[in-house]
Amino acid sequence: MRFTDDSLEAIAEAALARKIGARGLRMIIEDLMLDLMYNLPGQKKIRECVITREVVQSKEKPITLIEKAG
């Protein structure tokens, strides 16, 4: 799992907008990762999952990099 710099800024901005501290940062990240925690471990061919600003702001699906066959 990799968070882009933009995604980390978006998480911090969301926490500031909600006027929540460090626990709020954790809550935002846990919310983003809830579905991923259950779906990614069962998908063996996924090499990396990238969280971008768009994922944080609009709840889009993260970018997943899949291993090449062969």
Secondary structure, DSSP 4 states (H G I P E B T S, - for coil): -EE-HHHHHHHHHHHHHTT--HHHHHHHHHHHHHHHHHHGGG-TTEEEEEE-HHHHHH-PPPEEEEPPP-
